[in-house]
Amino acid sequence: MEAETDFEATPLAASYVGMVPYAEAWELQKTYVKEIDREERPETLLLLQHPPTYTMGSDRHPEHLLLNEEELNAKGISLFEIDRGGDITYHGPGQLVGYPLLYLDAVGLDLHAYLRSLEQVIIDWLGQYGIEAGRKPEYTGVWVGDEKIAAIGVKFNKARHRRGFVTSHGFALNIKSGIASEGFAGIIPCGIQQYGVTSFNDLTGRDLSVEAAADELLPLFLKQFGFKRI
């Protein structure tokens, strides 16, 4: 008989919070990162949606935005230049956005492994529906064939009170049918011209809600990263 282990999963505050304006969610992340660094808040996963928004990361190329200011206003799409890695992407209704705010200890730190773990959560979820998803070595994110279904862009915030980093930003998983033509048509997503964008409902013909997707994804996130929900 094998001996029982004393391993206890790390607590994670995780919730689906619905539709949140991008600026509000960005400020909330900054606040939570500081609190997690000071050990005043448990590590946290925010699951939500945004109103139509384009975000440009630190590898931004303005020419990858195909709309001018007047066209953005007409379509009701906000634009933010932000502090995550990566180029331009779209957030909007029908997309599950996840912001893991996690403390990464400096001991054995592997930032690339963190990105691969985020990808794996989504790959495993899609696999439950028989969708064969994977990676492209030259691009971060999750792909089904030559179409991207999830973008990933993160920031590693150097901890001030501990040795290591606190993560912010995260993943955006396309759920709703037609999201590629709604928002991604106005940009060159992540600067990648040769491949397309897809969504879960487009691939399956289902009408899965973002909230249902969040409920299904969360247990896989907890398992992948060794957390328990509080």
SVG drawing of the C-alpha trace seen along z (x, -y; Angstrom):
<svg xmlns="http://www.w3.org/2000/svg" viewBox="-27 -60 43 62">
<polyline fill="none" stroke="black" stroke-width="0.4" points="0.0,0.0 1.4,-3.4 1.9,-6.0 -0.4,-9.0 1.4,-12.3 1.1,-15.5 0.7,-17.6 -1.9,-20.3 -3.0,-22.4 -2.4,-26.2 -5.6,-28.3 -6.8,-30.2 -9.5,-32.8 -11.3,-32.1 -14.6,-33.5 -16.4,-34.4 -17.3,-38.1 -19.1,-38.7 -18.7,-41.8 -16.1,-44.2 -14.8,-47.3 -11.1,-46.8 -9.8,-49.9 -11.5,-48.7 -10.1,-45.2 -6.6,-46.5 -6.6,-48.7 -8.0,-45.8 -5.1,-43.6 -2.6,-46.2 -4.2,-46.4 -4.4,-42.7 -0.7,-42.2 0.5,-44.5 -1.7,-42.8 -0.6,-39.3 3.0,-40.4 2.4,-41.7 0.6,-38.4 -2.5,-40.4 -4.6,-38.5 -4.5,-34.9 -3.5,-34.1 -6.4,-34.9 -7.9,-33.9 -10.4,-36.4 -12.6,-35.0 -14.6,-37.6 -15.6,-39.2 -14.9,-42.6 -16.8,-45.0 -15.3,-45.4 -11.6,-46.3 -8.3,-46.2 -5.1,-46.0 -1.6,-46.6 1.2,-44.9 4.8,-45.8 5.7,-44.3 3.1,-46.7 3.1,-47.5 0.5,-50.3 0.2,-49.2 -1.4,-46.0 -4.5,-48.1 -6.5,-48.4 -9.1,-50.9 -8.7,-54.7 -10.0,-56.6 -13.3,-57.5 -13.9,-53.8 -13.1,-52.7 -15.6,-55.1 -18.3,-54.1 -17.8,-50.4 -17.7,-51.2 -14.3,-49.6 -11.9,-50.9 -8.1,-50.9 -5.5,-50.5 -1.7,-50.4 -0.8,-48.1 2.1,-46.5 1.8,-42.8 3.9,-41.1 2.8,-40.6 1.3,-42.6 -2.4,-43.6 -5.4,-41.5 -9.1,-41.8 -11.4,-41.3 -15.1,-41.3 -18.4,-39.7 -18.4,-36.0 -14.7,-35.6 -13.6,-34.1 -10.8,-36.2 -8.7,-34.8 -6.4,-36.8 -4.3,-34.5 -2.6,-36.6 -0.1,-34.1 3.1,-34.3 6.0,-32.6 8.8,-31.8 12.3,-32.6 13.4,-29.0 13.2,-26.9 11.5,-29.7 10.6,-28.9 8.6,-31.6 8.2,-29.7 6.8,-26.7 4.1,-29.1 3.0,-30.0 3.0,-26.3 0.8,-25.5 -1.7,-28.2 -1.9,-26.7 -2.2,-23.2 -5.3,-24.1 -7.1,-25.2 -5.8,-22.3 -7.1,-19.9 -10.5,-21.6 -10.9,-21.5 -9.8,-17.8 -12.8,-17.0 -14.9,-17.9 -12.8,-15.9 -11.1,-19.0 -7.4,-18.3 -5.7,-21.5 -2.1,-22.3 0.8,-24.8 2.8,-26.4 6.4,-26.5 7.0,-30.1 3.8,-31.5 2.4,-31.6 -1.3,-30.6 -3.6,-27.6 -4.3,-26.5 -6.7,-24.2 -5.0,-23.4 -4.0,-26.8 -6.6,-28.8 -6.0,-30.4 -8.6,-29.8 -6.8,-31.3 -4.3,-34.2 -2.0,-34.5 -0.1,-37.6 1.2,-38.0 3.3,-40.3 5.7,-39.1 5.7,-41.7 8.8,-41.6 7.8,-41.1 8.9,-43.8 8.4,-41.9 9.4,-38.3 11.8,-36.7 10.0,-36.1 7.2,-37.5 3.5,-38.0 1.8,-37.3 -0.9,-39.5 -2.8,-39.6 -3.4,-36.1 -5.5,-34.3 -8.4,-35.1 -10.4,-32.1 -12.9,-32.6 -16.2,-31.0 -19.0,-32.7 -19.6,-32.0 -18.6,-34.8 -16.2,-36.5 -13.5,-36.3 -15.4,-38.6 -16.8,-40.8 -13.5,-42.0 -10.5,-40.4 -11.3,-41.6 -10.1,-45.1 -6.6,-44.0 -3.8,-41.7 -4.1,-39.6 -0.7,-39.3 0.8,-40.4 0.2,-37.0 -1.1,-37.3 -0.8,-33.8 -3.2,-32.1 -6.8,-32.6 -8.9,-32.9 -11.7,-30.5 -14.0,-29.9 -15.3,-27.0 -18.9,-27.4 -17.7,-27.8 -15.8,-24.5 -18.5,-22.5 -21.8,-24.0 -22.7,-24.4 -24.1,-27.4 -22.0,-27.2 -22.0,-30.3 -18.9,-32.0 -20.0,-31.4 -20.4,-27.7 -17.0,-27.6 -15.5,-29.3 -17.2,-26.7 -15.7,-23.9 -12.2,-25.4 -11.7,-26.2 -11.2,-22.6 -8.6,-22.0 -6.8,-25.2 -6.8,-24.1 -5.4,-20.7 -2.7,-22.1 -1.4,-24.6 -2.0,-22.6 -4.5,-24.9 -7.7,-24.5 -10.5,-27.0 -11.5,-29.1"/>
</svg>
